[in-house]
Amino acid sequence: MAEFSTATLQPGQTESNDQGERVGRSSGGHLVQMRRRVSDRGFAVTVDAEPRPEVPTEVLTHEWSEANSAFDRLMREY
């Protein structure tokens, strides 16, 4: 699996790989990642920002569609 090049990502820009994983820069410039979980089935979606009460910085899910929705939300909210 190829690694992502995050250094050149601009706010709002995303990349994905053939495994369904995604990485992007949120509208606020934070790194957002959706990766397959290693220890369990499913996905982990994270953002490199200070947590806010109304928006989590990490979402764990078994469903690809839920992970994509969480990724899109973090891209907008952070």
Biotite code that builds the C-alpha atoms (Angstrom):
import biotite.structure as struc

atoms = struc.array([
    struc.Atom([0.000, 0.000, 0.000], chain_id="A", res_id=1, res_name="MET", atom_name="CA", element="C"),
    struc.Atom([1.357, 3.397, -0.973], chain_id="A", res_id=2, res_name="ALA", atom_name="CA", element="C"),
    struc.Atom([1.784, 6.094, 1.646], chain_id="A", res_id=3, res_name="GLU", atom_name="CA", element="C"),
    struc.Atom([0.015, 9.413, 1.255], chain_id="A", res_id=4, res_name="PHE", atom_name="CA", element="C"),
    struc.Atom([1.896, 12.636, 0.538], chain_id="A", res_id=5, res_name="SER", atom_name="CA", element="C"),
    struc.Atom([0.284, 15.083, 2.970], chain_id="A", res_id=6, res_name="THR", atom_name="CA", element="C"),
    struc.Atom([2.816, 17.904, 2.675], chain_id="A", res_id=7, res_name="ALA", atom_name="CA", element="C"),
    struc.Atom([1.284, 19.324, -0.511], chain_id="A", res_id=8, res_name="THR", atom_name="CA", element="C"),
    struc.Atom([-2.399, 18.987, 0.430], chain_id="A", res_id=9, res_name="LEU", atom_name="CA", element="C"),
    struc.Atom([-4.297, 22.273, 0.372], chain_id="A", res_id=10, res_name="GLN", atom_name="CA", element="C"),
    struc.Atom([-7.364, 22.968, 2.575], chain_id="A", res_id=11, res_name="PRO", atom_name="CA", element="C"),
    struc.Atom([-10.320, 21.042, 1.168], chain_id="A", res_id=12, res_name="GLY", atom_name="CA", element="C"),
    struc.Atom([-8.124, 18.666, -0.851], chain_id="A", res_id=13, res_name="GLN", atom_name="CA", element="C"),
    struc.Atom([-8.272, 14.881, -0.357], chain_id="A", res_id=14, res_name="THR", atom_name="CA", element="C"),
    struc.Atom([-6.473, 11.797, -1.657], chain_id="A", res_id=15, res_name="GLU", atom_name="CA", element="C"),
    struc.Atom([-7.543, 8.163, -1.515], chain_id="A", res_id=16, res_name="SER", atom_name="CA", element="C"),
    struc.Atom([-5.898, 4.826, -2.186], chain_id="A", res_id=17, res_name="ASN", atom_name="CA", element="C"),
    struc.Atom([-7.076, 1.499, -3.597], chain_id="A", res_id=18, res_name="ASP", atom_name="CA", element="C"),
    struc.Atom([-7.822, 0.201, -0.069], chain_id="A", res_id=19, res_name="GLN", atom_name="CA", element="C"),
    struc.Atom([-10.547, 2.816, 0.469], chain_id="A", res_id=20, res_name="GLY", atom_name="CA", element="C"),
    struc.Atom([-8.425, 4.860, 2.861], chain_id="A", res_id=21, res_name="GLU", atom_name="CA", element="C"),
    struc.Atom([-8.513, 8.648, 2.592], chain_id="A", res_id=22, res_name="ARG", atom_name="CA", element="C"),
    struc.Atom([-6.437, 11.598, 3.786], chain_id="A", res_id=23, res_name="VAL", atom_name="CA", element="C"),
    struc.Atom([-7.162, 15.284, 3.447], chain_id="A", res_id=24, res_name="GLY", atom_name="CA", element="C"),
    struc.Atom([-6.697, 18.822, 4.749], chain_id="A", res_id=25, res_name="ARG", atom_name="CA", element="C"),
    struc.Atom([-9.787, 20.214, 6.440], chain_id="A", res_id=26, res_name="SER", atom_name="CA", element="C"),
    struc.Atom([-11.165, 23.652, 5.641], chain_id="A", res_id=27, res_name="SER", atom_name="CA", element="C"),
    struc.Atom([-9.199, 24.889, 8.682], chain_id="A", res_id=28, res_name="GLY", atom_name="CA", element="C"),
    struc.Atom([-5.954, 23.242, 7.534], chain_id="A", res_id=29, res_name="GLY", atom_name="CA", element="C"),
    struc.Atom([-5.970, 20.193, 9.847], chain_id="A", res_id=30, res_name="HIS", atom_name="CA", element="C"),
    struc.Atom([-4.959, 16.727, 8.680], chain_id="A", res_id=31, res_name="LEU", atom_name="CA", element="C"),
    struc.Atom([-7.921, 14.302, 8.499], chain_id="A", res_id=32, res_name="VAL", atom_name="CA", element="C"),
    struc.Atom([-7.299, 10.572, 7.976], chain_id="A", res_id=33, res_name="GLN", atom_name="CA", element="C"),
    struc.Atom([-9.532, 7.571, 7.369], chain_id="A", res_id=34, res_name="MET", atom_name="CA", element="C"),
    struc.Atom([-7.586, 4.327, 7.751], chain_id="A", res_id=35, res_name="ARG", atom_name="CA", element="C"),
    struc.Atom([-8.430, 0.659, 8.079], chain_id="A", res_id=36, res_name="ARG", atom_name="CA", element="C"),
    struc.Atom([-8.120, -0.535, 11.649], chain_id="A", res_id=37, res_name="ARG", atom_name="CA", element="C"),
    struc.Atom([-5.344, -3.017, 12.374], chain_id="A", res_id=38, res_name="VAL", atom_name="CA", element="C"),
    struc.Atom([-6.578, -4.499, 15.661], chain_id="A", res_id=39, res_name="SER", atom_name="CA", element="C"),
    struc.Atom([-10.233, -4.893, 14.633], chain_id="A", res_id=40, res_name="ASP", atom_name="CA", element="C"),
    struc.Atom([-12.287, -4.765, 11.475], chain_id="A", res_id=41, res_name="ARG", atom_name="CA", element="C"),
    struc.Atom([-13.496, -1.382, 10.328], chain_id="A", res_id=42, res_name="GLY", atom_name="CA", element="C"),
    struc.Atom([-12.077, 2.111, 10.049], chain_id="A", res_id=43, res_name="PHE", atom_name="CA", element="C"),
    struc.Atom([-10.616, 4.844, 12.241], chain_id="A", res_id=44, res_name="ALA", atom_name="CA", element="C"),
    struc.Atom([-11.188, 8.463, 11.231], chain_id="A", res_id=45, res_name="VAL", atom_name="CA", element="C"),
    struc.Atom([-9.028, 11.060, 12.996], chain_id="A", res_id=46, res_name="THR", atom_name="CA", element="C"),
    struc.Atom([-8.207, 14.759, 12.827], chain_id="A", res_id=47, res_name="VAL", atom_name="CA", element="C"),
    struc.Atom([-5.082, 16.459, 14.223], chain_id="A", res_id=48, res_name="ASP", atom_name="CA", element="C"),
    struc.Atom([-6.918, 19.214, 16.099], chain_id="A", res_id=49, res_name="ALA", atom_name="CA", element="C"),
    struc.Atom([-7.936, 20.075, 19.637], chain_id="A", res_id=50, res_name="GLU", atom_name="CA", element="C"),
    struc.Atom([-11.191, 18.261, 20.456], chain_id="A", res_id=51, res_name="PRO", atom_name="CA", element="C"),
    struc.Atom([-14.428, 20.207, 20.679], chain_id="A", res_id=52, res_name="ARG", atom_name="CA", element="C"),
    struc.Atom([-17.459, 19.030, 22.678], chain_id="A", res_id=53, res_name="PRO", atom_name="CA", element="C"),
    struc.Atom([-19.760, 18.957, 19.632], chain_id="A", res_id=54, res_name="GLU", atom_name="CA", element="C"),
    struc.Atom([-17.304, 17.334, 17.169], chain_id="A", res_id=55, res_name="VAL", atom_name="CA", element="C"),
    struc.Atom([-15.077, 14.344, 18.058], chain_id="A", res_id=56, res_name="PRO", atom_name="CA", element="C"),
    struc.Atom([-11.477, 14.083, 16.867], chain_id="A", res_id=57, res_name="THR", atom_name="CA", element="C"),
    struc.Atom([-11.716, 10.312, 16.424], chain_id="A", res_id=58, res_name="GLU", atom_name="CA", element="C"),
    struc.Atom([-14.464, 8.060, 15.091], chain_id="A", res_id=59, res_name="VAL", atom_name="CA", element="C"),
    struc.Atom([-14.230, 4.247, 15.044], chain_id="A", res_id=60, res_name="LEU", atom_name="CA", element="C"),
    struc.Atom([-16.680, 2.376, 12.856], chain_id="A", res_id=61, res_name="THR", atom_name="CA", element="C"),
    struc.Atom([-17.187, -1.009, 11.214], chain_id="A", res_id=62, res_name="HIS", atom_name="CA", element="C"),
    struc.Atom([-18.951, 0.417, 8.158], chain_id="A", res_id=63, res_name="GLU", atom_name="CA", element="C"),
    struc.Atom([-17.167, 2.059, 5.219], chain_id="A", res_id=64, res_name="TRP", atom_name="CA", element="C"),
    struc.Atom([-20.124, 4.394, 4.539], chain_id="A", res_id=65, res_name="SER", atom_name="CA", element="C"),
    struc.Atom([-20.142, 5.617, 8.153], chain_id="A", res_id=66, res_name="GLU", atom_name="CA", element="C"),
    struc.Atom([-16.387, 6.202, 8.004], chain_id="A", res_id=67, res_name="ALA", atom_name="CA", element="C"),
    struc.Atom([-16.778, 8.252, 4.820], chain_id="A", res_id=68, res_name="ASN", atom_name="CA", element="C"),
    struc.Atom([-19.523, 10.338, 6.421], chain_id="A", res_id=69, res_name="SER", atom_name="CA", element="C"),
    struc.Atom([-17.326, 10.964, 9.474], chain_id="A", res_id=70, res_name="ALA", atom_name="CA", element="C"),
    struc.Atom([-14.389, 11.913, 7.225], chain_id="A", res_id=71, res_name="PHE", atom_name="CA", element="C"),
    struc.Atom([-16.546, 14.401, 5.303], chain_id="A", res_id=72, res_name="ASP", atom_name="CA", element="C"),
    struc.Atom([-17.890, 15.899, 8.541], chain_id="A", res_id=73, res_name="ARG", atom_name="CA", element="C"),
    struc.Atom([-14.422, 16.370, 10.034], chain_id="A", res_id=74, res_name="LEU", atom_name="CA", element="C"),
    struc.Atom([-13.230, 17.939, 6.770], chain_id="A", res_id=75, res_name="MET", atom_name="CA", element="C"),
    struc.Atom([-16.029, 20.535, 7.099], chain_id="A", res_id=76, res_name="ARG", atom_name="CA", element="C"),
    struc.Atom([-16.064, 21.067, 10.877], chain_id="A", res_id=77, res_name="GLU", atom_name="CA", element="C"),
    struc.Atom([-12.335, 21.433, 11.501], chain_id="A", res_id=78, res_name="TYR", atom_name="CA", element="C"),
])
